[in-house]
Amino acid sequence: MRCYLEITLLPNPEVNIHFLWSKVYQQLHLGLVEMQDAQKRVPIGISFPEYVVGEKYSVLGGKCRLFAHDEATLTRFDVNKWLARLSDYVHCTSIRPVPDKVSGYAIYQRQQPKTNPARLARRYAKRHDMDFETALHDPINLEDNVIPNTNYQQTFRYCDMPPKAISTPFIRLKSLSSGQDFCLWIKKSAASEPVVADFSSYGLSASATVPEF
């Protein structure tokens, strides 16, 4: 990654940072979808320079950087076009070269924790050809091969599942295909060496690194 630009969110008392992340990242995602090739690969990666990892919770911070191998790719993306409606709430730098000296490398990838009742119900509905509300609120039978036992719960409802705290920060987005709201959990991990690979339409990757500085 040789070039980057930086986006700083400018929240105010009326517009908080979580709402801004939702609006900004939705627009970035729309733009990256248009950059996809036939295999849905994207040449732009995203990092969060103020990301803080904690045991109980982590935060994204108020900045993100878009990286590419050359200036032409970021020019073609045209970030100002995608964030035009949010120009009062963001500041975008010009395209700059990545510094020669970096502090390290990181992988920012999508995490999909299996703890969200709505997400689990949506997957169950899809597998069993039923509507989402039925899957969420109706009793679900456990596997038929479970040995009957009066002390063993044979059914449950996804809507009764207690929420589980997850330390990974997320951005709330709307699916372009279904229109459903969902959480994009973003996990950061350090890498000792740069790895060249492709990014998704969220600018994330399970293996590609971006420089940290």
C-alpha angles and dihedrals in degrees: 000000000000104000137042145165127207129224120200120195116224107203121182136188090278098042117044125206096251091057090047093051089054093052096041097045093046088058093045089051091052090052094047091050087061089051093057120118124216090282091051091250119151125205095210126081128195129216135182110220093189094049110136121196116210136171095241100027142352131210133213095213123213103291140066133185128213114212132195137166092245141019093244091065094055090043090054090050090057100199093193090061093055095044097040093113090052098046092121091057104042139050119209123194125215119264110282137183116257109253117261090235117053130178094229144295134280141192118222110194139168114259120201108194114195094225104090110103094205093050092048091047091049091053091046091050091052093049093048099038097242135125121271098245091054092050092047100047108024122085113266118215116229121231114305092231093065108117109246111252128165089219093053120085107235098188138030140174124233090220089061094056110115115238114255121215114242121192095207113101119235143194120220112231140167120242112244091212104042102020089229121140115241141167119252103208111202119202123192125205130174122244127199096210136028115263122197114215140126129284131221126240086270091060090247133121139185091219113013115098132213125203121257121215 
